[in-house]
Amino acid sequence: MPDVAANASPNSGYPLIFRGVNIIGNGTSASAPLWAGLIAVLNAAVGKNVGFINPLIYRFRERGFRDIVSPPGPNDNGFAGQAGYPVKHGWDATTGWGSPNGKHLLHHLKHAFKKDVKVHTHHHTFSKHEVAELLKHSNPAVIHNEFHIEVDGFRPDELGITQASLIGAPNVYPQITPSNPIPGVTIGSPSRLFAEDPTLYPSPQRFTWVFPITFTDTSGFKHHGKTIELTASIGAVSGYAKIHFVGKEHGEDFTGKVSSLVFDKFGDFSGFEIETKHEGHKKFKGNSGQLAHIVEKAWKEKVMVTVVAEEHDDENPQEIIFRSSA
C-alpha cells in the first residue's frame, strides 16, 4: 500500500547514460532515488534532518501533493488479470497521496519545524465578585482548565517527553511566570499533557498542557484593577498572554446566558439580553460590530457569560467573559 507516488513509467522515464549508453531509467530504481533526492533538498532548505517523514506526510495530507486521478490515467492498478485498487481523490491504494509538490512540502515542513509557544486562557478577566462567590463554596477555589499551553515544532525527545509524561500529572512542562505576583492567586502545576500523536513518533508535533488557577482570597483585586502578563517558556521558546483582575468598584457583574439579540427599527444591532440566575433578565445596549459578533457567538453556542458593566451605567457592557463548562 503506497504512502506516496512518483513517476516510474518506462513511457516517460528518466534519460540516463550508463556505461556510455543512453538508457531510460524507470521503475522503483528511478522513483525511490527521486524521493531520496527530494528529501535531501528539503533537509537543506529546512535546516535540519526531517527524519522519519511519514507521520508528517499524513498530517499534511493532500496539501503537499498532486492528487492523481483518472482520467488520464487508468481507473485502477490491475495488472495481468489481477484485480487492482481504484484511483480516487485523496489517498488511494494505487498512488497514495499522489506525487510530491516540492514547494508545498517545503512550506509545510518549515511550519512543522517552527518552534512556537501559545498561551490560551479560558477567562481573560476575573472579577472580585466572581471569585468571592467561588470562595463561598470552596477555599481554595480552583478553576482546573484555565490555561492551555500549546507548544509546536519540537520532537518528543527534544523536550524529554516519554509515554510516562502522558499519564497523570506530566513530568515535563512549560514554566509559567507572571509579570507581577497577585496576592491570593497562584497558577498550579499542569494536570495533563496531550500529544498530537500519542505514539510519540520522532517527528515534530503539537503538545498541549492544561494548567489550573487557584484563589485563596480576593486581596489582589484592587479598585483600579490590574493586568498581568503571563510568560510560558520551554525549550528556549516563550509565549505570552494577558489576564485582567477587575475590582467590584468598576461596576456590576451579571452572569447568565444570552437569551436574545436586540435590533432597532432599521434592523441594526442595538444590544442584547441575558437571563441570570438571581437578577432575572438583564438588558445591555451597544451597536458595535465586534460586540454583535461576540454576543451572537455566545447566543448560538449557548455558553455562560459574565458581563462587566460600566460603574455608572449598568446597561453599558465593559467586558464580556466566556465561561468554560469544565
Backbone bond lengths (Angstrom), bond angles and torsions (degrees), N, CA, C in turn:
res aa  C-N    CA-C-N  psi(-1)  N-CA   C-N-CA  omega(-1)  CA-C   N-CA-C  phi
1 M - - - 1.460 - - 1.530 108.61 -
2 P 1.317 118.88 120.68 1.471 120.69 -174.00 1.528 112.43 -80.16
3 D 1.339 115.31 146.10 1.458 121.11 168.70 1.523 109.66 -86.59
4 V 1.336 115.27 -40.13 1.463 121.64 -175.73 1.515 108.82 -141.28
5 A 1.326 115.03 176.97 1.460 120.58 179.41 1.528 109.64 -130.30
6 A 1.327 116.06 163.92 1.461 122.63 171.77 1.522 107.55 -158.79
7 N 1.293 115.63 159.23 1.464 120.28 -177.52 1.531 110.02 -66.02
8 A 1.332 116.53 118.39 1.460 121.09 177.53 1.530 111.25 -128.87
9 S 1.325 117.04 8.89 1.460 119.93 -173.17 1.518 111.96 -77.37
10 P 1.342 118.13 134.41 1.474 120.52 174.74 1.530 111.74 -68.25
11 N 1.342 117.33 -15.26 1.463 120.30 179.79 1.528 112.09 -73.06
12 S 1.334 116.36 -24.06 1.467 119.60 175.27 1.518 108.27 -113.84
13 G 1.324 116.56 -64.24 1.459 121.89 170.92 1.518 114.74 62.27
14 Y 1.350 114.68 -171.12 1.457 122.60 -176.33 1.531 108.66 -128.07
15 P 1.324 118.63 117.24 1.478 120.54 178.76 1.531 110.26 -63.69
16 L 1.307 117.14 125.42 1.455 123.03 -179.87 1.522 109.91 -132.50
17 I 1.319 115.22 155.78 1.467 120.69 171.14 1.517 107.08 -113.60
18 F 1.308 116.89 113.80 1.459 122.52 -177.82 1.519 108.55 -119.44
19 R 1.365 115.55 112.93 1.466 121.29 -178.53 1.526 111.53 55.68
20 G 1.333 113.35 40.56 1.449 119.22 176.76 1.502 115.36 80.74
21 V 1.348 116.44 3.83 1.460 120.26 -177.70 1.522 108.99 -113.23
22 N 1.351 116.24 133.45 1.462 120.65 175.20 1.528 109.75 -74.03
23 I 1.335 116.41 123.60 1.464 120.97 177.61 1.521 108.87 -133.23
24 I 1.330 116.81 169.09 1.462 123.55 175.27 1.519 108.21 -110.17
25 G 1.331 116.09 115.15 1.460 120.02 176.80 1.514 110.84 -80.94
26 N 1.310 116.77 139.79 1.462 119.86 -179.42 1.519 109.00 -157.33
27 G 1.311 115.91 -176.53 1.452 121.82 178.64 1.525 112.05 72.43
28 T 1.336 115.48 -166.96 1.467 121.01 178.83 1.516 111.36 -60.02
29 S 1.340 116.45 -30.23 1.459 120.88 -179.99 1.518 111.93 -62.60
30 A 1.328 117.39 -19.06 1.465 121.21 178.24 1.532 111.21 -103.99
31 S 1.340 116.49 -42.87 1.468 119.27 -173.78 1.529 112.28 -72.57
32 A 1.336 118.47 -34.62 1.467 119.79 179.59 1.532 111.16 -67.15
33 P 1.352 120.26 -45.90 1.473 119.00 174.72 1.528 112.86 -63.11
34 L 1.341 116.69 -30.79 1.463 119.07 176.15 1.524 110.33 -59.37
35 W 1.319 115.94 -46.96 1.464 120.09 179.13 1.524 111.08 -67.28
36 A 1.321 117.42 -39.59 1.462 120.15 178.69 1.524 110.48 -61.38
37 G 1.338 116.12 -42.28 1.464 119.63 178.25 1.516 111.97 -64.80
38 L 1.341 116.24 -40.15 1.465 120.26 178.59 1.527 110.65 -62.40
39 I 1.330 118.25 -44.06 1.464 121.40 179.43 1.523 110.61 -62.46
40 A 1.337 117.09 -38.27 1.465 120.45 178.25 1.527 110.45 -62.70
41 V 1.331 116.59 -42.38 1.466 120.47 178.30 1.533 110.15 -65.47
42 L 1.337 117.48 -40.94 1.461 121.37 179.10 1.527 110.78 -64.83
43 N 1.342 117.20 -40.86 1.464 120.50 177.34 1.532 110.67 -56.54
44 A 1.335 115.15 -45.68 1.465 119.70 -178.41 1.529 110.78 -64.79
45 A 1.337 117.24 -40.40 1.465 120.57 -176.87 1.523 112.05 -73.34
46 V 1.341 116.85 -36.93 1.470 120.42 179.22 1.528 110.29 -74.21
47 G 1.339 116.39 -31.46 1.457 120.09 -179.89 1.501 113.96 95.10
48 K 1.334 117.15 9.88 1.462 121.32 176.31 1.506 109.26 -161.35
49 N 1.320 116.11 164.25 1.459 121.99 -179.96 1.533 108.81 -73.82
50 V 1.326 116.24 117.43 1.466 118.61 -178.18 1.522 111.04 -71.40
51 G 1.339 117.98 -16.31 1.461 120.71 173.63 1.515 112.85 68.86
52 F 1.328 115.03 -146.88 1.467 121.15 -178.47 1.527 108.05 -69.24
53 I 1.328 115.91 103.80 1.451 121.24 -167.44 1.523 113.55 -88.26
54 N 1.335 118.15 -10.20 1.462 119.98 -174.47 1.532 114.82 -54.56
55 P 1.350 119.50 -47.66 1.471 117.82 178.83 1.525 112.89 -59.30
56 L 1.338 117.10 -35.89 1.457 120.06 178.57 1.526 111.07 -69.78
57 I 1.328 116.59 -37.23 1.466 119.56 177.38 1.524 110.47 -58.58
58 Y 1.323 116.81 -43.41 1.462 119.57 -178.99 1.523 111.85 -75.22
59 R 1.338 117.10 -20.94 1.461 119.16 173.06 1.531 109.69 -74.53
60 F 1.341 117.13 -40.52 1.460 120.56 -179.75 1.523 111.63 -71.84
61 R 1.330 116.34 -34.48 1.462 123.05 -179.57 1.529 109.56 55.98
62 E 1.325 117.75 -132.30 1.464 120.78 -174.21 1.526 113.13 -66.68
63 R 1.341 117.66 -16.32 1.458 119.95 -170.39 1.532 113.60 -67.73
64 G 1.325 118.44 -18.61 1.459 119.93 -179.27 1.511 113.75 -109.71
65 F 1.336 117.30 13.08 1.465 119.19 -170.85 1.520 111.76 -140.38
66 R 1.322 113.33 160.74 1.467 120.45 171.50 1.530 107.08 -97.94
67 D 1.295 115.64 114.80 1.462 119.98 -177.30 1.531 109.70 -66.64
68 I 1.310 116.00 138.17 1.460 121.62 179.38 1.524 108.43 -108.13
69 V 1.318 115.53 118.17 1.461 121.04 -178.44 1.525 108.76 -130.08
70 S 1.320 115.68 173.41 1.462 121.23 179.77 1.527 108.69 -117.45
71 P 1.341 118.67 142.21 1.460 127.57 -10.30 1.531 111.39 -73.20
72 P 1.341 120.52 170.05 1.468 125.88 15.64 1.522 114.06 -88.36
73 G 1.353 118.14 -11.62 1.459 119.16 -179.20 1.514 111.78 -76.99
74 P 1.330 116.51 177.25 1.472 120.20 178.71 1.521 111.18 -68.05
75 N 1.323 115.83 161.06 1.463 120.75 -179.17 1.520 112.51 -73.74
76 D 1.321 117.24 -22.17 1.464 120.42 178.67 1.522 108.44 -154.46
77 N 1.331 115.72 177.66 1.471 119.44 -178.52 1.526 112.13 -106.51
78 G 1.343 115.49 30.49 1.461 119.06 173.89 1.524 110.89 -60.77
79 F 1.349 116.37 148.25 1.476 119.40 -176.43 1.532 109.77 -151.36
80 A 1.297 114.90 133.74 1.472 122.69 174.83 1.523 111.56 52.01
81 G 1.327 115.43 44.09 1.452 120.14 177.42 1.505 115.26 83.26
82 Q 1.348 117.19 -5.58 1.467 120.25 178.22 1.531 109.49 -88.65
83 A 1.326 115.87 132.22 1.466 120.15 -179.09 1.528 110.26 -62.78
84 G 1.322 115.72 142.21 1.462 120.57 179.67 1.514 111.90 -115.10
85 Y 1.324 114.72 -165.45 1.463 121.84 179.74 1.519 109.06 -111.44
86 P 1.314 117.87 145.69 1.473 120.20 -178.13 1.522 112.04 -73.12
87 V 1.327 115.39 152.45 1.460 122.17 172.21 1.526 107.25 -92.83
88 K 1.337 116.78 131.57 1.464 120.47 -178.34 1.521 109.36 -146.60
89 H 1.316 115.66 173.68 1.458 120.69 178.20 1.535 109.68 -68.14
90 G 1.335 115.64 143.24 1.459 119.74 -178.07 1.516 110.38 79.58
91 W 1.324 115.79 -157.44 1.466 119.06 -179.24 1.519 110.59 -69.02
92 D 1.320 115.73 139.60 1.463 120.43 171.58 1.525 107.94 -146.46
93 A 1.322 115.56 164.20 1.463 121.67 -174.35 1.516 112.60 -79.11
94 T 1.334 117.03 5.21 1.457 120.92 176.61 1.524 111.68 -100.46
95 T 1.339 116.57 -43.89 1.472 120.37 -174.02 1.530 112.78 -127.77
96 G 1.320 117.99 10.36 1.462 119.49 -178.04 1.517 110.73 59.96
97 W 1.350 116.32 -132.99 1.464 120.22 177.91 1.526 111.64 -83.10
98 G 1.332 117.54 -10.64 1.459 120.91 -179.41 1.509 111.10 117.20
99 S 1.327 115.83 -169.56 1.464 121.28 -179.84 1.523 109.58 -85.58
100 P 1.345 117.76 152.07 1.464 119.70 -171.92 1.525 112.77 -72.32
101 N 1.338 114.29 141.75 1.461 122.03 168.23 1.526 105.90 -107.47
102 G 1.332 116.13 98.51 1.456 120.88 -170.47 1.517 113.78 -56.49
103 K 1.334 118.03 -42.71 1.465 121.07 -178.50 1.525 110.90 -64.55
104 H 1.322 116.27 -42.15 1.465 119.17 -179.94 1.529 110.95 -68.80
105 L 1.331 116.84 -41.50 1.461 119.72 177.21 1.530 110.76 -60.09
106 L 1.312 117.24 -42.83 1.460 120.41 179.30 1.520 111.00 -62.21
107 H 1.334 116.84 -43.75 1.466 120.38 179.08 1.521 111.11 -58.03
108 H 1.330 117.46 -47.71 1.465 120.82 -176.89 1.524 111.84 -72.68
109 L 1.329 117.81 -32.91 1.463 119.83 176.85 1.530 110.98 -67.11
110 K 1.333 117.01 -41.55 1.459 119.68 177.13 1.525 110.35 -60.70
111 H 1.313 115.87 -39.68 1.466 119.74 178.46 1.527 110.62 -66.88
112 A 1.346 117.03 -41.51 1.472 120.66 -178.56 1.520 111.37 -64.67
113 F 1.332 117.97 -34.10 1.460 121.35 -177.33 1.536 112.70 -92.81
114 K 1.331 117.23 1.21 1.459 119.93 179.05 1.527 109.21 -77.96
115 K 1.303 117.00 118.89 1.464 121.95 -178.00 1.525 109.75 -79.18
116 D 1.327 115.15 130.69 1.463 119.76 -175.00 1.519 109.49 -154.65
117 V 1.325 116.06 149.36 1.463 122.93 176.05 1.523 107.87 -128.27
118 K 1.327 116.34 129.25 1.468 121.55 176.81 1.530 108.85 -123.66
119 V 1.322 115.70 138.37 1.459 122.36 178.28 1.522 108.15 -110.47
120 H 1.333 116.35 118.64 1.466 121.73 178.03 1.532 108.59 -110.97
121 T 1.325 116.20 130.92 1.464 121.10 179.54 1.522 109.65 -114.49
122 H 1.335 116.37 137.30 1.463 119.90 175.06 1.524 110.36 -74.69
123 H 1.316 117.11 -33.97 1.455 121.77 178.77 1.526 108.29 -121.12
124 H 1.313 117.20 114.20 1.459 119.37 174.77 1.524 110.50 -76.84
125 T 1.326 116.19 -22.74 1.467 120.93 -174.98 1.520 109.75 -135.60
126 F 1.329 115.70 137.98 1.459 122.25 172.45 1.530 107.84 -119.40
127 S 1.302 116.15 135.19 1.463 119.65 178.49 1.527 109.80 -105.94
128 K 1.314 114.68 152.99 1.458 120.54 179.37 1.524 110.64 -61.70
129 H 1.329 116.17 -41.08 1.461 120.56 -179.63 1.522 111.17 -62.11
130 E 1.343 116.51 -44.39 1.466 121.23 -179.52 1.522 111.32 -61.18
131 V 1.329 116.76 -46.77 1.461 120.83 -177.93 1.520 110.84 -67.67
132 A 1.334 116.90 -38.21 1.467 120.33 177.52 1.520 111.20 -59.82
133 E 1.343 116.20 -38.64 1.469 120.13 178.30 1.531 110.53 -67.34
134 L 1.325 117.29 -39.65 1.464 120.44 178.16 1.522 110.99 -63.17
135 L 1.333 116.51 -39.97 1.463 121.05 -177.38 1.524 112.28 -69.06
136 K 1.329 117.24 -21.65 1.465 119.93 175.84 1.518 111.57 -65.78
137 H 1.312 116.14 -28.28 1.465 120.86 -176.65 1.521 112.42 -97.18
138 S 1.343 116.57 -27.23 1.457 118.93 -178.31 1.519 109.19 -159.28
139 N 1.319 115.52 134.30 1.463 120.70 176.04 1.532 108.47 -135.35
140 P 1.311 118.23 114.03 1.463 126.62 6.53 1.525 113.06 -74.47
141 A 1.328 116.02 155.61 1.459 122.63 176.39 1.525 107.95 -95.45
142 V 1.326 116.42 122.30 1.460 121.18 -175.36 1.529 109.74 -116.92
143 I 1.315 116.23 127.19 1.462 122.14 170.05 1.521 105.55 -103.67
144 H 1.317 116.83 109.58 1.463 121.14 -163.99 1.525 114.38 -74.46
145 N 1.311 118.53 -40.39 1.466 120.26 -173.04 1.522 110.83 -108.75
146 E 1.318 116.61 48.20 1.462 120.36 -172.89 1.529 112.79 -76.02
147 F 1.324 117.85 -45.51 1.459 120.81 -175.71 1.526 111.17 -117.67
148 H 1.325 115.92 132.17 1.454 121.90 171.34 1.523 106.99 -114.00
149 I 1.334 116.24 120.03 1.452 121.32 178.34 1.524 107.96 -103.98
150 E 1.334 116.65 116.19 1.465 122.00 179.31 1.530 109.31 -102.30
151 V 1.330 115.51 128.03 1.467 121.55 -179.05 1.521 108.08 -122.28
152 D 1.323 116.42 123.58 1.462 122.17 -177.53 1.524 110.68 -117.22
153 G 1.343 114.75 158.10 1.455 121.22 169.88 1.514 115.97 88.58
154 F 1.331 118.47 2.60 1.463 121.28 -179.26 1.522 110.68 -108.17
155 R 1.338 115.98 140.82 1.451 120.63 166.42 1.536 107.67 -76.29
156 P 1.336 117.39 153.90 1.475 118.99 -179.61 1.525 113.14 -54.54
157 D 1.350 116.93 -43.44 1.462 118.91 -176.14 1.527 112.36 -69.19
158 E 1.340 118.01 -22.14 1.460 120.13 177.93 1.528 111.45 -66.46
159 L 1.334 116.09 -27.92 1.462 120.59 179.91 1.522 112.10 -104.13
160 G 1.331 117.16 -2.67 1.463 119.97 -177.76 1.511 113.02 76.39
161 I 1.332 117.45 24.38 1.464 122.16 -178.96 1.525 109.41 -85.43
162 T 1.322 116.13 128.72 1.458 123.13 176.93 1.522 108.91 -125.79
163 Q 1.330 116.29 179.56 1.462 119.74 177.68 1.530 111.05 -59.46
164 A 1.331 117.16 -33.08 1.464 120.60 179.27 1.523 111.28 -63.72
165 S 1.334 117.51 -27.85 1.466 121.12 -179.47 1.522 112.03 -68.56
166 L 1.336 117.11 -21.30 1.465 121.30 -176.57 1.516 112.88 -90.31
167 I 1.329 117.63 -0.13 1.465 122.27 -177.77 1.525 108.72 -113.23
168 G 1.332 115.78 122.43 1.462 119.90 178.59 1.518 111.93 67.55
169 A 1.326 115.46 -153.04 1.462 120.46 179.69 1.521 109.29 -67.16
170 P 1.327 118.87 126.00 1.473 120.63 -175.64 1.518 112.50 -68.87
171 N 1.332 114.87 147.42 1.463 120.54 178.61 1.518 112.69 -92.97
172 V 1.331 116.84 -5.37 1.461 122.77 176.08 1.523 107.07 -130.92
173 Y 1.332 117.31 131.11 1.472 118.83 -179.70 1.525 110.66 -164.56
174 P 1.347 116.44 159.39 1.464 119.88 177.52 1.529 110.57 -67.90
175 Q 1.314 115.25 152.56 1.453 121.26 174.63 1.527 108.77 -93.67
176 I 1.344 116.40 128.00 1.463 121.05 178.94 1.520 108.59 -103.94
177 T 1.327 115.59 124.85 1.461 120.98 -178.28 1.524 109.66 -124.71
178 P 1.336 118.83 121.59 1.472 120.66 175.93 1.525 110.85 -79.59
179 S 1.328 116.08 148.28 1.461 119.97 178.55 1.525 111.41 -64.96
180 N 1.329 116.76 -32.73 1.468 122.19 175.76 1.521 108.14 -142.10
181 P 1.322 118.31 138.25 1.468 119.30 176.32 1.520 111.11 -69.46
182 I 1.325 116.07 144.08 1.467 122.27 176.12 1.517 107.60 -112.29
183 P 1.338 118.34 119.57 1.469 119.51 179.60 1.519 111.63 -55.97
184 G 1.317 115.65 136.61 1.458 120.60 177.70 1.502 114.61 79.68
185 V 1.340 118.48 6.22 1.462 122.11 -177.14 1.526 109.03 -128.78
186 T 1.322 116.90 129.22 1.461 121.12 175.14 1.525 109.63 -136.97
187 I 1.314 115.27 148.59 1.471 121.82 174.34 1.516 106.87 -105.39
188 G 1.319 116.42 117.44 1.450 121.46 -172.97 1.512 113.27 -81.31
189 S 1.323 115.45 -177.70 1.454 121.71 175.76 1.527 109.56 -73.95
190 P 1.327 118.24 153.55 1.459 120.12 -177.03 1.531 112.26 -66.78
191 S 1.318 114.79 147.44 1.468 120.28 179.50 1.520 111.97 -92.32
192 R 1.349 117.23 -28.08 1.460 119.97 -176.73 1.517 110.52 -146.43
193 L 1.325 114.47 153.82 1.454 122.72 170.33 1.522 107.69 -126.40
194 F 1.327 116.53 127.82 1.451 121.80 178.25 1.531 108.77 -113.63
195 A 1.330 116.35 132.02 1.458 122.04 177.05 1.518 109.11 -104.06
196 E 1.309 116.34 140.46 1.458 120.53 176.68 1.525 110.19 -60.63
197 D 1.325 116.39 -37.41 1.467 122.26 176.64 1.528 107.51 -124.33
198 P 1.342 118.20 96.89 1.474 121.21 -176.00 1.520 114.44 -62.21
199 T 1.346 117.65 -15.46 1.468 118.76 176.22 1.523 111.27 -74.38
200 L 1.333 116.75 -12.42 1.468 122.99 177.04 1.528 112.50 57.57
201 Y 1.338 115.57 46.17 1.457 119.18 170.20 1.524 108.75 -56.45
202 P 1.321 118.34 147.38 1.474 121.00 -176.41 1.521 113.01 -76.22
203 S 1.318 116.37 56.97 1.459 121.67 175.44 1.523 107.89 -132.46
204 P 1.330 117.94 156.36 1.469 119.20 -178.21 1.519 110.85 -65.63
205 Q 1.316 115.74 144.42 1.445 121.04 -179.71 1.518 108.94 -156.28
206 R 1.330 116.17 177.21 1.466 121.12 179.30 1.521 109.98 -92.49
207 F 1.326 115.01 132.83 1.459 122.28 172.86 1.532 108.50 -116.51
208 T 1.335 115.81 137.76 1.466 120.53 -176.98 1.516 109.76 -127.56
209 W 1.337 115.40 123.17 1.466 121.52 175.98 1.520 109.72 -105.43
210 V 1.343 116.20 146.42 1.462 122.21 179.86 1.527 108.66 -114.71
211 F 1.339 115.42 123.10 1.460 121.61 -176.94 1.530 110.78 -116.24
212 P 1.351 117.10 146.54 1.471 121.22 173.74 1.532 110.99 -96.94
213 I 1.318 115.85 166.16 1.457 122.03 169.06 1.526 107.75 -126.30
214 T 1.322 116.67 140.00 1.465 121.84 -173.55 1.529 110.01 -123.80
215 F 1.341 115.49 136.36 1.463 122.11 176.54 1.525 108.90 -118.06
216 T 1.335 116.30 133.37 1.467 120.75 174.07 1.520 112.03 -109.80
217 D 1.338 117.84 -21.38 1.469 122.01 175.61 1.522 107.86 -163.06
218 T 1.325 117.12 -178.81 1.466 122.57 -177.47 1.523 111.92 -110.65
219 S 1.333 117.18 20.70 1.464 119.59 -176.93 1.522 112.71 -66.19
220 G 1.323 117.24 -20.11 1.459 119.96 -179.65 1.514 114.11 -81.44
221 F 1.329 117.73 -6.15 1.465 121.58 -179.35 1.526 108.89 -92.06
222 K 1.320 116.20 107.07 1.451 121.59 -176.37 1.532 110.66 -100.31
223 H 1.338 114.31 165.76 1.465 120.82 -177.27 1.521 111.64 -56.61
224 H 1.341 117.17 -43.46 1.450 121.19 -175.11 1.530 112.47 -84.74
225 G 1.329 117.69 -4.39 1.454 120.91 -177.70 1.518 111.54 76.72
226 K 1.321 116.57 169.21 1.455 120.33 -178.08 1.522 109.77 -153.80
227 T 1.318 115.71 140.14 1.458 122.50 176.54 1.521 108.83 -118.58
228 I 1.321 116.90 132.65 1.459 120.57 176.74 1.526 109.07 -123.84
229 E 1.312 114.98 152.57 1.463 120.99 176.17 1.520 108.59 -104.79
230 L 1.323 114.97 131.42 1.459 120.80 176.46 1.522 109.35 -99.31
231 T 1.329 116.03 133.66 1.458 121.78 176.14 1.519 108.78 -114.54
232 A 1.328 116.68 121.99 1.463 122.43 176.21 1.516 108.11 -108.28
233 S 1.338 117.48 124.69 1.460 121.30 -174.26 1.522 111.00 -130.31
234 I 1.338 115.28 139.29 1.454 122.02 173.21 1.524 107.50 -161.45
235 G 1.326 116.81 141.60 1.457 120.48 178.25 1.513 113.85 56.61
236 A 1.338 117.64 35.74 1.479 123.87 178.50 1.524 112.65 66.68
237 V 1.338 118.22 18.23 1.459 122.87 177.16 1.522 107.81 -124.17
238 S 1.334 117.06 143.57 1.464 121.04 -175.88 1.522 111.19 -131.46
239 G 1.346 115.17 153.70 1.454 123.02 172.58 1.516 109.20 -132.43
240 Y 1.336 116.43 163.76 1.456 119.76 -171.20 1.527 111.13 -137.91
241 A 1.332 114.91 154.05 1.461 121.99 173.40 1.515 108.10 -156.13
242 K 1.324 116.42 156.53 1.457 121.21 178.49 1.527 109.24 -116.50
243 I 1.325 116.03 140.92 1.460 121.30 172.44 1.524 108.06 -129.38
244 H 1.321 114.66 149.82 1.458 121.55 -173.78 1.528 109.67 -117.58
245 F 1.318 115.72 139.88 1.457 122.55 175.50 1.520 107.52 -115.05
246 V 1.335 115.67 115.84 1.458 121.42 -172.93 1.514 109.61 -107.47
247 G 1.348 116.95 126.79 1.459 121.76 176.33 1.514 111.27 -76.01
248 K 1.312 116.85 156.14 1.463 123.02 -179.97 1.527 111.53 -58.35
249 E 1.340 116.06 -31.32 1.445 120.05 -174.94 1.519 112.89 -65.94
250 H 1.339 117.21 -14.61 1.461 119.86 -177.13 1.523 112.47 -77.61
251 G 1.286 118.75 -7.65 1.452 120.27 179.51 1.512 111.63 142.08
252 E 1.318 115.71 -178.76 1.458 121.28 -177.59 1.524 110.67 -84.87
253 D 1.341 115.18 150.67 1.461 121.94 172.79 1.524 107.85 -110.25
254 F 1.318 115.83 135.94 1.460 120.62 176.47 1.523 107.53 -130.03
255 T 1.330 116.82 125.30 1.461 121.47 -176.96 1.523 110.04 -117.96
256 G 1.302 115.92 132.02 1.457 121.21 178.34 1.518 109.75 175.78
257 K 1.329 116.10 -160.89 1.458 121.50 178.13 1.514 110.08 -112.90
258 V 1.334 115.98 144.19 1.460 120.35 178.42 1.526 108.68 -65.89
259 S 1.344 115.37 119.36 1.472 119.80 -176.27 1.524 112.41 -97.04
260 S 1.336 117.20 -24.15 1.462 118.97 179.73 1.523 110.30 -163.78
261 L 1.326 115.23 155.61 1.458 122.79 172.53 1.524 107.86 -103.52
262 V 1.312 117.25 145.04 1.463 121.74 -175.89 1.531 108.83 -112.93
263 F 1.341 115.95 133.90 1.462 122.11 179.23 1.530 109.16 -127.24
264 D 1.344 115.60 148.99 1.465 118.65 178.68 1.527 109.92 -83.36
265 K 1.330 116.47 -175.33 1.476 120.32 -174.42 1.525 112.55 -68.66
266 F 1.333 116.40 -15.37 1.458 119.88 176.87 1.523 112.36 -92.67
267 G 1.318 116.59 0.23 1.453 120.71 179.77 1.512 114.33 86.31
268 D 1.335 117.62 10.27 1.461 121.09 179.03 1.525 110.63 -90.19
269 F 1.326 115.94 144.21 1.463 121.50 178.98 1.523 109.79 -60.93
270 S 1.337 116.65 131.91 1.467 120.07 -178.48 1.527 113.10 -132.91
271 G 1.334 117.04 0.68 1.454 118.50 178.39 1.519 111.74 157.70
272 F 1.324 115.27 -168.98 1.457 120.05 -179.03 1.520 109.28 -156.71
273 E 1.312 114.45 171.67 1.464 121.53 -178.74 1.519 109.04 -133.92
274 I 1.328 116.55 138.44 1.456 119.88 173.64 1.526 109.15 -118.71
275 E 1.317 115.12 153.25 1.456 121.48 176.45 1.521 107.96 -105.12
276 T 1.331 116.33 114.92 1.453 121.95 -177.77 1.522 110.64 -100.48
277 K 1.304 114.65 164.08 1.460 119.68 -177.60 1.525 111.91 -74.85
278 H 1.351 116.42 -37.60 1.457 119.57 -173.55 1.528 113.31 -107.63
279 E 1.352 117.02 -34.51 1.461 118.84 -175.61 1.522 113.35 -94.74
280 G 1.337 118.67 0.69 1.456 121.17 -176.85 1.513 110.59 74.18
281 H 1.334 117.03 -143.90 1.461 121.40 -179.60 1.529 109.71 -84.70
282 K 1.352 114.63 135.14 1.457 120.26 -179.28 1.520 108.56 -129.82
283 K 1.372 115.81 127.79 1.457 121.42 -178.32 1.523 110.61 -98.60
284 F 1.346 114.47 145.39 1.453 121.40 176.33 1.524 108.72 -132.15
285 K 1.305 116.04 148.93 1.460 120.60 -178.30 1.524 109.99 -108.79
286 G 1.322 115.06 159.04 1.457 120.64 179.52 1.510 109.47 161.23
287 N 1.328 116.93 150.25 1.464 119.24 -177.55 1.517 113.88 -137.20
288 S 1.334 117.57 11.94 1.462 118.88 -179.19 1.524 110.68 -77.56
289 G 1.325 115.17 149.27 1.452 119.65 179.19 1.515 112.37 -64.57
290 Q 1.341 116.94 -36.27 1.464 120.54 179.63 1.521 110.41 -65.13
291 L 1.336 116.92 -43.32 1.468 120.48 178.19 1.520 109.92 -62.21
292 A 1.332 117.22 -43.07 1.466 120.54 179.70 1.521 110.94 -59.95
293 H 1.337 116.61 -41.58 1.468 120.63 -179.77 1.522 110.89 -63.85
294 I 1.333 116.93 -44.47 1.464 121.22 -178.27 1.525 110.79 -65.07
295 V 1.325 115.81 -46.19 1.463 120.31 -177.03 1.526 110.83 -66.65
296 E 1.332 116.91 -40.36 1.465 119.85 179.24 1.529 110.44 -63.26
297 K 1.326 116.13 -39.24 1.468 120.36 178.04 1.529 110.43 -62.13
298 A 1.354 116.83 -44.87 1.465 120.98 179.07 1.521 110.92 -63.59
299 W 1.316 116.47 -37.66 1.469 121.31 -179.10 1.533 110.65 -68.63
300 K 1.328 117.12 -45.65 1.467 120.35 -178.19 1.523 111.68 -67.03
301 E 1.336 116.82 -39.14 1.465 120.24 -176.35 1.527 112.62 -86.68
302 K 1.353 116.38 -5.97 1.473 121.33 176.65 1.533 111.89 55.80
303 V 1.320 115.97 40.94 1.456 119.82 179.72 1.525 110.86 -93.10
304 M 1.309 116.14 155.61 1.455 122.10 175.59 1.529 108.50 -76.68
305 V 1.340 115.75 134.93 1.464 120.44 178.43 1.525 109.38 -129.95
306 T 1.316 115.22 155.54 1.455 121.98 170.27 1.520 107.59 -116.17
307 V 1.331 116.34 125.38 1.453 121.85 178.48 1.523 107.93 -104.36
308 V 1.335 116.17 120.47 1.461 121.74 175.45 1.521 106.79 -95.60
309 A 1.344 116.38 116.64 1.464 121.42 -175.64 1.517 110.96 -94.09
310 E 1.330 115.82 162.63 1.455 121.02 176.20 1.526 110.53 -61.54
311 E 1.338 115.22 151.95 1.466 119.99 -175.41 1.524 111.98 -61.10
312 H 1.330 118.24 -42.44 1.462 121.67 -175.18 1.522 112.65 -107.86
313 D 1.326 116.26 9.92 1.465 120.38 179.14 1.515 108.06 -150.58
314 D 1.344 116.13 91.29 1.463 119.52 -173.19 1.520 113.45 -75.95
315 E 1.350 117.63 4.66 1.461 120.13 173.66 1.530 111.79 -100.67
316 N 1.340 116.69 -2.04 1.462 120.81 -178.13 1.528 109.29 -104.50
317 P 1.341 118.75 106.50 1.470 120.31 -176.33 1.523 111.50 -70.04
318 Q 1.334 114.85 127.62 1.454 120.88 177.02 1.524 111.15 -91.88
319 E 1.329 115.35 -33.92 1.462 120.28 -178.48 1.517 109.23 -156.88
320 I 1.342 116.24 144.61 1.469 122.03 176.32 1.511 107.72 -120.74
321 I 1.316 115.70 123.55 1.476 121.63 -175.61 1.523 108.90 -112.45
322 F 1.326 116.66 121.12 1.468 120.98 175.60 1.518 108.95 -77.82
323 R 1.312 116.90 133.67 1.472 121.53 -178.43 1.509 110.69 -102.60
324 S 1.334 116.48 131.47 1.454 121.14 176.90 1.522 109.82 -72.87
325 S 1.335 115.52 145.82 1.467 119.87 176.99 1.511 111.37 -78.52
326 A 1.364 117.12 -17.70 1.463 121.59 -178.01 1.512 110.65 -79.91
